[in-house]
Structures are given as C-alpha cells and as structure tokens.
Amino acid sequence: MHIDIISVVPGLLEGPFSHSILKRAEEKGLATVRVHNLRDYATGKQKQVDDYAYGGGAGMVMMIEPISLCIETLQKERTYDEIIYMTPDGETFDQPMANALSMNQNLLILCGHYKGVDERIRQRYITKEISIGDFVLSGGELAAAVVADAIIRLIPGVLNDETSALTDSFQDHLLAPPVYTRPAEWQGMEVPEVLLSGHEAKINEWRFEASVRRTRERRPDLFAKSGLGESDKKSNKK
C-alpha cells in the first residue's frame, strides 16, 4: 500500500510513521507513507496557502491553487483508489471503514487546516470525507495518522501474529475481552482458571462470553449493532 498525505504542517507527522508497527511495515516493504508539504506548491515569496473567506467571518480558508497543483502532480505518479479529506463533518471513522480501506493500494489524504478547504476542492477531487470523532483538532494531521495506523496494521504481514487484528475491539461489533499475562497471581488477584487450562474450545468460549458481557456493559450502542441481543429477546419470549 502507498499513502500520500498533504499537510500544511508536515512536521506533525514525522513521529507517528518513524516508530513501531508503521515503521516495520515500511521496512518490510508492505506500506509506504509519504508526507507532502503543501507550501511547496504555493506561489509567491510568502508561500501562502490560506486566504480570507468570502462573506467575512473569523478564520482563514485553505486556497484552491496549491491544493489543486499538489493533487494533480501526485496523480501523475499513480492512480488513487480514494482521495480522502480529513474533516469534522466527514463520515465517522470506524473499524469496518478501516477494513475496507485496507484493501486499497493507493490512498491520498488531505489534511484540513484553519477553517477548512475551499468547497470547490471537495467537489472536484475528494472521493471520501472522514472524521475521527465529534470534536475539532487544530488540523487533520493527527486524524490522518490515526486513519493510516488503523489501515496499515490490517495489511497481511504487518503484524507478527496475523490473527491479532481479527480479534481486536470493534471487529464483529464487539469489544475485545480482558487479557492477562504472567504472573498468574498478583496481590491476591488471579488469572481466570480457564485461561490456564490449555483447553482451546473452553478458552474461546470464555473469551466470547467476556467480550459480549463487556460490550453490553460498556457500549450498549455497539452491542445493539452486533445482533446478539435479538437471540436474548427470542429466548425471553419462549
């Protein structure tokens, strides 16, 4: 997978992609992330990328010309499966969306800044708009890093244990069950006996039941999407 990210402040993205899983993904040749400074595509001595909004009001707006030039320059190098704009009014990012995006080969992410981009950029180039939650950040850089991390870790071969991503929270609309490691007893608190039994079927059953219980208690909205509550309703009717 190749991901290009367009940013006004590319320095914010230096850390996330130079450590841990994302760094290993690039070293293995499984994913490449390139960050492009939007100011490199601006004209004039000041390399201006923002201007006042028509109609007045507080805040500046990202200009058309630098973004258009950057996107079209990158499009000469490859064809993008999606051109994504990180924005608070986009579709809320979730695990199913991460799963779908991880199947793509080339992605381009535009990080919003200031009061956002000129609407005509969204109309002309953007194919998908994403928000990571109902809150506002100073810019789309951190949100883009979150999306890239969630996508790249799903690529086969990135994680040492390929089944790990399949058992994460939000897969199948369930939270992950509790996990334990050594020692088996700590300050009077013991690991559930079934996890020490070596009985794979019983362990899987315990994990599923714990996952269902945790989701029902902590995220009833997510539990409702799982459809598991419907079987409870049918049992009660009987």
Phi, psi and omega in degrees: 000143175237129178236124173256136179236127178259127186216150173277332180233073184300337180300334179295341185256004181293319183291308186303328186261007180246017181218162167054221188298319182295322177293317180296325179298321179287320179297328178279353181077020182266336180208142177231130177240127178236129180256131184245128179281116183300330181295339177293344182251008178267156180253169178085163182296325184278350182052049185290133179238002181223159180207169180293150180279137172298138181093354178081190181105163182286150174091156181255164182237138177294131186285155181292308193303311180298319181294315180300315180296318180296311181299314183290330175294316180291327180293340177287340182270329182199162176263127184267136175290322177216141168248110191256138175245123178276116185207144181300336181263016178277180177291136183293127181289135177212180184297316177302323178292320177299317179301314182294316181293331181292347179275352182275166181255319182231124179232143175238127182242125176258123180271124177288157178204167182056231178267010180108187182261157173307130185306330183293335174295317180296321181288324186276318191246325191286132178253342181209133179244131188231139171239144177262005177160168182276066176203167184243130175259170179292335179193175184274002185297310181295324177295320178296322178295320178299313181296315180298318179298312182297327181282310187297323182294345180272348181292129180307129179099345181289312178276146179296324178251109186296338181277349185301313182295331182287343181252012178291163172302148176082347169288131183065022177061032178231147173283152179292150179285169176298149178234153183221156172217182183294147005278161181289337177228130181217117179050044178082358180257125186249150174290138177310132187303324183299329181288344178262357188283333184079002181272101188300317182297317180292323178296316179297322178295317179297316181296319179295314180297321178293323179295315178298314181297315181296320180293318180298321183283318189263329182223071180302330178295320179288321179299323180298327180286338183290336181081357182291331180295336181295324179293327177296318181296319180295322180294320180294325179294326180288000000 
